[in-house]
Amino acid sequence: MKNTSETTSYLMRYEPAKHEGVANWRNHEFTYYVETSANIEGEYFYAADLEADYKLKRFNANRINEIITISC
């Protein structure tokens, strides 16, 4: 069976509840360059962080401040 899902790259401004395992109690905003084939319009989605050796991270849609589709 052939996998037909295509990945999309995004530049995202995000306020995580935790950043690198530490509570983000000051609600600092971070910028992520991510890639995913998941639906980003759901409550949660998983994406590969392209600046952290493709480490898989879970993102909460309620904490996204801005997301931009990157096309190459």
C-alpha distance (Angstrom), angle and dihedral (degrees) to the residues before:
residue distance angle dihedral
M1 . . .
K2 3.80 . .
N3 3.82 119.8 .
T4 3.80 105.9 -129.0
S5 3.81 99.5 176.1
E6 3.76 112.6 117.1
T7 3.77 124.0 -148.8
T8 3.79 122.7 -128.4
S9 3.80 127.2 -156.9
Y10 3.80 121.8 -135.8
L11 3.78 138.3 -174.8
M12 3.79 106.6 -143.6
R13 3.82 136.1 -172.2
Y14 3.80 105.8 -153.4
E15 3.83 140.3 171.8
P16 3.81 105.1 -150.8
A17 3.81 123.4 -160.4
K18 3.83 85.1 -134.7
H19 3.79 130.0 21.4
E20 3.79 117.3 -161.5
G21 3.81 90.0 -17.1
V22 3.83 96.1 -51.8
A23 3.82 123.6 109.1
N24 3.81 111.8 -104.2
W25 3.80 94.1 -141.7
R26 3.83 92.5 158.3
N27 3.82 90.6 54.7
H28 3.80 94.3 -127.0
E29 3.78 114.5 -175.2
F30 3.80 120.1 -126.2
T31 3.79 131.5 -168.2
Y32 3.79 118.4 -131.2
Y33 3.80 130.0 -171.2
V34 3.80 102.9 -154.1
E35 3.79 141.0 170.4
T36 3.80 126.3 -153.5
S37 3.78 144.2 153.1
A38 3.82 90.6 -153.1
N39 3.79 126.4 107.2
I40 3.82 104.0 -97.0
E41 3.80 92.0 -163.2
G42 3.81 93.7 73.9
E43 3.80 125.7 93.8
Y44 3.82 91.4 -97.6
F45 3.78 134.6 11.6
Y46 3.78 137.1 177.8
A47 3.79 122.6 -130.2
A48 3.80 138.5 171.5
D49 3.82 112.5 -111.1
L50 3.80 102.1 -133.3
E51 3.81 93.0 -161.4
A52 3.82 93.5 52.3
D53 3.82 100.3 55.2
Y54 3.83 92.7 -84.4
K55 3.81 92.1 -60.7
L56 3.80 108.6 177.5
K57 3.82 113.1 -118.9
R58 3.79 134.0 179.3
F59 3.80 117.4 -130.4
N60 3.81 128.5 -162.7
A61 3.81 112.1 -140.5
N62 3.82 90.8 -144.2
R63 3.81 90.7 64.9
I64 3.82 97.3 51.5
N65 3.81 112.0 109.6
E66 3.80 95.7 -179.0
I67 3.79 136.8 -7.3
I68 3.80 125.9 -168.8
T69 3.80 125.6 -170.2
I70 3.80 111.8 -127.6
S71 3.79 116.1 -149.1
C72 3.79 121.9 -170.3
